């Protein structure tokens, strides 16, 4: 990337003399000569027809290995730089994808097609060239990805109270970083059904994610005002006498206890439903003789979400667009929209 191999000098003036200095954004120093990252991938699969041609089953497995991964290392401020960038890690990802397409009913007046998908993957760090374990960007002291050899690159570590400290904090020590889970889901599945009965059609899409983590910092912000919906509910685990759930979270906040803010991101979503009707040809020809068909449809998107997550949406993550999703924060996001559509399609 820009700035990896060369340091940009800022030009200034002191008492009329031209100066050059290291400025903001020019803080990288090269320890060793850099070279590009290397990525190798192998994929294998099998597919075949089943049930007399009414179904198709596909299996695909893959492995991707990235070597000479570019990583950063903090330097002493006395060097004049803050970061060293070098080739120093190897990461491997393995995954499985399965797809099943079926045609349960195929008749002149009734057609029904379904498609089910399943996928899962896992990433592990194979080598870090002697670099000690370190935390990547995470959730503001409420948990972060911790990188070290033989660990998952998406495992979340955070601080926690020692056994028995939930009711005595702050009069007890805090444990070293412990693993609280993995922000990568155990698996994801999708189910699509397309049913047509004469002129009527009905389609829907379901999505299921099992596992994963999201840090509900929106709730933490609302806790500061004492207006969280469960703030006044009785505390049931590791509590002081008469303490509420919100009171417990407020008491443990200075300790940055991860488990009270990180939540399971499992969900089942009805992503889309569409109901359509194709007008009879005899009716459309009276108004438009050149029209082959006129189809009316009504659809809704993001209609139902079933989840135990306390925030607005378990899929929300402020830092979720990176290749390795090391941020998993839900910080006052814009609410997910629910949309309804009405369409008229005309074929000529």
URPEWO-V589283 format. One record per backbone hydrogen bond with DSSP energy under -1.0 kcal/mol. NH is the residue of the N-H (numbers start at 1). CO is the residue of the C=O. If there is no record, write none. Layout:
NH,CO / NH,CO
This chain:
4,1 / 10,21 / 12,19 / 14,17 / 17,14 / 19,12 / 21,10 / 26,23 / 29,83 / 38,67 / 40,65 / 42,63 / 44,61 / 46,59 / 48,57 / 50,55 / 54,51 / 55,50 / 56,101 / 57,48 / 58,99 / 59,46 / 60,97 / 61,44 / 62,95 / 63,42 / 64,93 / 65,40 / 66,91 / 67,38 / 69,89 / 71,86 / 73,84 / 75,82 / 79,76 / 80,77 / 82,27 / 83,27 / 84,73 / 85,29 / 86,71 / 88,69 / 90,127 / 91,66 / 92,124 / 93,64 / 94,122 / 95,62 / 96,120 / 97,60 / 98,118 / 99,58 / 100,116 / 101,56 / 102,114 / 103,54 / 105,112 / 107,110 / 111,196 / 112,105 / 113,194 / 114,102 / 115,192 / 116,100 / 117,190 / 118,98 / 119,188 / 120,96 / 122,94 / 124,92 / 125,151 / 126,90 / 127,90 / 131,128 / 134,147 / 136,145 / 139,143 / 142,139 / 144,157 / 147,134 / 150,125 / 151,148 / 155,152 / 156,181 / 157,144 / 158,178 / 165,162 / 168,165 / 169,165 / 171,168 / 175,160 / 178,158 / 180,156 / 181,156 / 183,154 / 186,210 / 187,210 / 188,119 / 189,208 / 190,117 / 191,206 / 192,115 / 193,204 / 194,113 / 195,202 / 196,111 / 197,200 / 198,109 / 200,197 / 201,276 / 202,195 / 203,274 / 204,193 / 205,272 / 206,191 / 207,269 / 208,189 / 209,267 / 210,187 / 214,263 / 215,328 / 216,261 / 217,215 / 218,330 / 220,216 / 221,217 / 222,218 / 223,219 / 224,220 / 225,222 / 226,223 / 227,222 / 231,228 / 233,230 / 235,243 / 243,240 / 245,233 / 246,231 / 248,244 / 249,245 / 250,246 / 251,247 / 252,248 / 253,249 / 255,252 / 256,253 / 258,159 / 261,258 / 262,258 / 263,214 / 265,212 / 267,209 / 268,306 / 269,207 / 270,304 / 271,205 / 271,269 / 272,205 / 273,300 / 274,203 / 275,298 / 276,201 / 277,296 / 278,199 / 279,294 / 284,280 / 285,281 / 288,284 / 291,288 / 292,347 / 293,347 / 295,345 / 296,277 / 297,343 / 298,275 / 299,341 / 300,273 / 301,339 / 302,271 / 303,270 / 306,268 / 316,313 / 318,329 / 320,317 / 326,324 / 330,215 / 339,301 / 341,299 / 343,297 / 345,295 / 347,293
